[in-house]
Amino acid sequence: MGCRRPHRGRLPGTDRGGWSLGRSHHTPETPVHTLSGVGDPRPGGRCRSRADPAAGRDAVRTGHPRRLPVPSALLAVRSAGATGTVSHRRPGAPGRDAWRRVPFRPRRSDRSGRSSTVITAEQAERLLADLVRIESVTPWLIPDGSGERAASAFVAEWAGDLLVEVATEEIAQGRVNTLLRLRGDAPGPTLCVNAHIDTVGFANWNDRALEPRVDGDMMIGLGAADDKAGCVAALLALRELRESGASLAGDLLIALVADEEGVSIGTEALLARHAKPAHGSAPEKGVDAIVHMAEVIQRLHRLDVDVFQAHPDPMNGRTVLHTGTISGGTDYATYPGSAVLGIEIGTQPGEHLTDRVRDIERIFEEVRALDPRFRGEVVIRLDREPFRAEGHEALYEAMDAATVDVLGKHLEPAGLNAWADSGLTQAAGVPTLMFGPLGGNFHAPEEWVSIPEVASSARIVEGAVRRFLG
C-alpha cells in the first residue's frame, strides 16, 4: 500500500517512484544495521514475479525495454509513506539538441519555518546527476551489467565528511549493499530508509541513458526515477539531519540496496543480517508446439481482458498478467517439439500465485481438449507475496505531519499495482510504507523524475525522521 501526495495543480500526472518506511526495536546485541527495504511504485502497475530474467527488461546491448513503471526508495521502521505529484508529461524528441538546462530556484524553507541549505533543488539535481552517470545495471538481468560497487564507492566518498557509520557489505560476488547509520542520542527504534541503487539495462537508448539531462523541472536518465531519486532524497535528508545537529531517540539507517531489479538479493541480505524476523514441458516429438502455444496465448489474453481488465482492484487497479518472451523450434524445416513462454503474473492482497497457476492450468486443459497431444507445465521462477502495509500508524502520522509542513496538504493513501522490496520488509515483520517523488518512463528510454519533487521528498523524509525519532 502506498501514499500519494495530493495534486498541486501545476503539473498533471500519476507516474511516481516510491519508497518504504519501517521500524524495528533492537537489543544491544542486534547488529548495527537492521531492517527494512525500499522499492518502486510503478504507476502502470506490475507485480514482479519475473518468469524469465531477461523478459521485458532492457539489456545493456540487446533486448526490449519494459514499459512498466517501477518504484523508487523505501523507508523501513514503523511505516509511513507518501508519494509525490509531479509533471507526467513526456519529454520531446530524444535528440540531445532538444534539451536545455534550466536553473532552479532553491526552496530554502518549508512551512515549519526551518531553513535548509542542504535540501534544495540544485543539490538534488547535482547529486542525482552524479548517480545517473554511474552505470549500475544489475547483472541478474544483464550479465555484463556492472552492478552496484562503483555507485557504492561514490556514495561512501560523498558521505566521508558526515561523521556517520558507512559500511559496504558484499552480499554476493561483486554485489554490494551500502549502509549509512546516524546514531541517535538516546535509545529507541531504528528507522530505515531503503532505496535501491541498481537499474535495468539500457540497450534502446545506450547513446544517452548515462548522460543526465534536464528539461524544465525533469531530469532524464537511466535510473533517475527508479530508483536513484530515492537514494538522493535519503542521502540529502541524512546530511541535513547530521549537519543541523538533530537529536534523535533511535538510529537512522540508510540502506542503498542491490538487485531490486533482479531478485532482490540486496534487501533479502539486509533482512537476513540485520532484521529481527517476526514470522516467518515436455511436448511429444512431432507436435507443433508453437501452434499449441498460440492457443495458450489467446486464452491468456482473454483472461486478462475479460477478468482482470474488466474487474480491477478498487485500490491497486488491474491485476498484471501478460506475456513477455517466447521461444521454440530449431529450424525452418522441423516441426517444433517445444515452446517456452515467459509471462509476468500479478496477485492482489489476499491472493497467492497458486491462484494464477490454477487459471493457467485450466487453459492447458482447454487446449488439451482440442489436441490430446498437448502437454504444458508451469515453471515458477520467482514468487513474491503481495504487499499490504500493516502496523505503520505511528510512522504514517510522522510522514503525514511532515508532508503538511512541506506541502501544506495531507497524504492520501493509495494502492499500487506493482511489486517492490517493500513486500520483503513487511513479510519480515517490519511495518513498511512506500513513498517517493513522481517520475515516468520506468524501464524505458527517457526515464525521468521531477527534481523539485526529489528535493521536497527529502524535506519530508527529514521532517518525518525528526518526528518519529525525536
N, C-alpha and C positions, 0 to 999 in steps of 0.2 A: 504494500500500500504506500502511496506517495502523497506528497502535499504539493499543492500548486499555489504559487503566489498570484493574487488577483491581477487581472489585466489592468494595465496602467494607461490604456488608451492610445499612447503614441505609437505603439508597434503591434501589428497583428501577429497571430501565430500560436502554435502549441508545441512544436518540437522542443525537447529540452534534454539536457543532461541531468544526471541525478546522483545523489549520494545517499548514504545511510548513516544513522547515528545509533550508537548502542552504549550500554553501560555494563560494568562488571565490578562487583566488590571483590577485593582480594586480600589475602593474608600476607604477612611479611615474607612467607615462603614463595608466594606467587612470583613468577619471573617478571622482570622489569616490563616487558612488553606484553600486554594482554589484549585479548579480544578483537573482535569486530570485522567490519568489511565495508567496502564501497563498491558500488556498481553503477549502472547506467540505465535510467529510464528511457525507454525508446517509444516515441510517440506512435510510429507506425505499428508498434506492438509486436513483440515476438517472445516466445518462451524458448530459451535456448536449450534444446536437447541435442543439437548438433549430430545429425545422423552420420555425417561424414566430415572429417577435419577440414577439407577444402570446400565443402558445399557452401555455395552462396557467398564465400568470402573472397575478397580481392587478394590477389597474390602480388608478391613483390615484382615479379616479372611476367607472370601469366595468371589468368584466372578471370573471374567475373565478380564485380562488386555486389555486395549485398545491400539492396536499397531498403534497409530497415534500420531505423534508429536504435541506438543503444544508450544506456545510462552513463552517468559520469561519476562523481565521487560519492562516498558514503561515510556517515559518521556512525560509530557504534558506541553505545553505553546505555543509557536508558532512553531509547529512541525518541526522536522528534524529527520532523522533516518538513521541507518546503521546497517548492520548485519555483523557478523564476518565469516571468513572462517577458519575452523579448521579440524582436523582429523575426518574422518567419519567412521573409521574402528571400528568394534565392538570388545569389549573385548573378551578374550578367554573364557574358561570354567568358570562357576560361582564359582567354589570352592575357598575358601579363600586362599588356598596354592598357587593358581596361581598368586596372586597379590604381588607386592613388591613396597615399597615406594621409589620413585626416587627423589632426591633433585633437586630443580630448581635454575638456576642462575637468580637472580633478575635483571630486566632491570631497571636501576635507572634513566635513562633519555630518552626522546624521541627526535624527530628530531627538536623540537622547542628549544632545549637546556636546558629546565627545568629539574632539578633533583628531584627525589621523593624517600623518604624512606618509604612512606605510601603505595603507589600503586606498589606492587611487586607481583610476582607470589607466594612467600612464604606467604605474608599477605593474598592474595586472597585464597590460599589453606587453611590456618588456619581458617579464618572466615567462609568460605564455609563449611568446615568440621563441625564446631560448629553448624551451622544451620541445616545441614543434619541430625545430631544426634537428633534433636528435632522433635518429631512426631507432625505434624500439618495437619493431614488429615481433609478435610472439612466434617463436619457431614451431609451436604446435600446429599453427595454421600454415605457415610458410617456412619450409625447412631452412632457407637461407636468411631468415629474419635474425636480426642482431640480438633480440631480447632486451632486457632492461638494464644491463650493467652500466652502459655509458650514461643513461639518464640518471641512474642511481648515483654515479660518481659526481655528476653535475650538481645534484641536489645536496649531497654531502658537502661539497665545496661552498655552495650557496649558503648553507646553514653554519658554516665554520665559525662565524663570529657571534653566534646566538647564545652560547652557553647552555645548550640543551644536549641531551644524550642522543647521539646519532649512531645507528647500527645498520650495517648491510648484512643481511642474513641470506646465505646461499640455500635455496630450497631444492634445487636440482642442479645438475651440471650446467653452469653458465647462466642460471636463472636466479634472480635475487629479489627479495623484498627490502625496502628501505624504511626504517623505523626511526622516528624522531620523538623523543619524550621530553615534555616540560614537566618537571616535578612540582607538585603542589606544596604549599606551605604548611598544610595540615592534612591529616588522614582523610580519606574519602574515596568515592568510586573513581574508576578510570574511565574517562571519556575518550573514545577512539574515533578519529576521523579517517576513514578508509577510502582511498581513491586508487584506481588502477592506472599504472603508468605505461602499460603495453598498448599496442594498437593492432588493427588488422593490416593487411597488405595494401599496396597502392599501385598495382600494375597499370590501372586505367588512367592514372594521372601522375606517372613517375617523373615527369618533367617539372612538376611544380608542387607536389604534395609536401615536400620538406622545406619549401620556401614560403614562410608565413606571409600573408598579405592582408591588408586592412582595406575594407570597403565600407565607408560610413562608420557605423559602430560595430561592425562584424569583423572578426578575424577568420580567415580561411586557411586551412592547412590540415594535414593528417593528424588526427587525434585532438584537434583544437577543442571540440566539444566532448569527445569520447576517448579519453577522459582527462586530458591534461588540464582543462579548465578546472576540473575538480581538484587536481593536485595543486594548482596555483591558488585557488581560494583557501585551501587548507594551509598551505605554506605561508601566505600573507597573513592569515589570522594568527598563526603561530608567532610570526615575527612581531605583529602588533601587540600581542599579549606579553611577549618577552620584553620588548623594548619599553612598554608602558608600565612595567612592574606590576602586572596584575597579580592579585593574591588569590590563589585557588585552593579550595579544600578538596584535594584529589588531583590526580595526574591527567594531563592531556597527552594522548598518544596519536601521532600522525603516522598512518601506515600507508605507504605507497606501494601497492602490491603488484605482483607479476601475474600474467596469464589469465586475466579475466576474460580476454577474448578467446582463450583456448578452453581449458577445462578447469580453470580456477585453482591451480595448484598453489598460487600465492596466498589467497585467503584461507584455503584449507590448511596450509602450513602455519599461518598466523594463528588460527584457532587451535590446531594441534599442539603448538608450542607454548601459547600464551594465554589461551582462554580456559576457563573452568567449565567443562561440559555440564549441561543440565540434564540431558537425556540423549539420551541418545537419538540355401535354396539350391536345392539341387534338382532342377528340372531334368526330365528324361532326355536322352540323346535323340536328336532328330526333331524335336519340338521347336516351333518358332517362339522362343521365349520373349522376343520383342513384341510380337503381336499380343501375347498374353499380358505383358506389362502395360501395353496400351489400354487394355480393358481395365486393368487396375487403376491406372492414372485417371481415366474418365470417371470412374466411380469415386475416387478420392476427391476429384474436383466437384462432383455433385454433392458429396458430403459437406465440403467446405461451403458451397453456395447455399444449399438448401437448409443446412442445420446451423453452422457456425455464423455465417454472414447474416442469415435471417433472424437469428436469435442471439445477439451479442449480450455479454455480461453487462448489467447496468452500470458498473463502475469501471471495469477493466476493458470493456469493448470486446471485439470479435476474437474468438479463440483462434490461435495460429495453427494452420495445417496447410503446408504447401510443399511441392516438390522442389528439390534443389539440384540434384545431379542424377544423371542416368548413364549407364554404360552397358555394353553387351555385344556379343558376336566376336568373331575372329577375322573374317574376311568377307568380301562380297559374294563369294561362290558357295558359302557354307551356311546352312541354317543355324541360327544362334541357339545354343543349348542352354544359355543362362543369360539373365539380365539383372542388373542391380540398380535399384532406385534409391537415392538418398533423399530423405524428407525431414523437414523440421516440424515437430509436433508441440503444440502448446496445451497446457492444462490450466484451469481456473482453480482458485482456492476451493478446497473441498473435493477436488478431483485428483486422480492419480494417473500416471502414464498407462497403467493397465487398462483404464477406460478407453484410451485411444487405440491401444493394441487390439482390444476386442472389436472396435469398429473396423480395423484393417482386416482382421481375421474373418469377419462377416463378408467383407468384399472378396477375400480369397475364395470363400465358399460359393459366392455368386459366379465367379469366373470358372471355378471348377465344375459348376453345373453346366456351363457352356462347353467345356472341354475337360473331360476327366483326366487328361494327361497333365494338366496344370498342377504345379507344386509351388507353394510360396512359403517363405519363412521371414519372420520379423526379427532382425538382429538389432538390439538396443546398444548404441554406442555410448550414450550418456543419459542419465536420468536424474532430474532435479525436482524437488518438491516445490510447489507454488509458494510464493512469499505473501504472508499476511502479517502486518505489524501488530504486535501484542505487547502489553506491559510498558508502553512507551509514553504514558501520560505526562510524567514529570518533564521528560526531555521535550516533548511536544510543546508544553507550556513555555519552556525556555525559548524554543525556536520561534514560537508564535509571538512572544513578547519582543524578541529581538527584531522580528520582521516588522512589527508595528513601529518600533523605534526607527528603523531604516527606511521603510516604505510608507508608513502611515496606514497600513492595512493589515488585516489578519490573514493567516494562512487559510487555504481552502483544501480540505482532504480530497484526494483524487486517487483513482486507480491507475494502474499502468500495465498495458498488455505487453510485458517484456520480462525477461529473467535477468537477474544480476547477482553479484556476490552477496547481496543482502539476504538472499534465500539461505545461504550457508550460515551467516551470523545468527539469524533468527532461529534457525533449526538447532543451533548450538546453545540456545538459551540466552542469547544476548539480544534484548529488546532493540529493535532496529527500525529506523526510518530512512527514507530516501529523499534527497534534496539536491538541487543543483541549478545552474544557470541554463537559460534557453539556448538551444543550438539546432542545427539541422544537417541534412545530408549525411546522416550517420552511415558509416561503412560504404561510402560512395565518394566519388570525386567532388571537390569543392565543399568538403565538410566545413562548417562554420560555427562560431559561437559569438555571442554578444559580449564585447569587452566590458561595457558598463555593468552588465549582469554578473560577470565574474567578480568585479570589484564589490558590488552590492552583496553578492553571495558571501564573500569573505567577511564583510562587515557583519552580516547576520550570524555567521558561524562564530565570529569573535564575541558578539554580544551574547549568544546562547551559551558559550563556554563560561563567560563571566557569571551568568545567572545560575547555570547548573552546578558549577563548582565553586561559586562564590560564597 
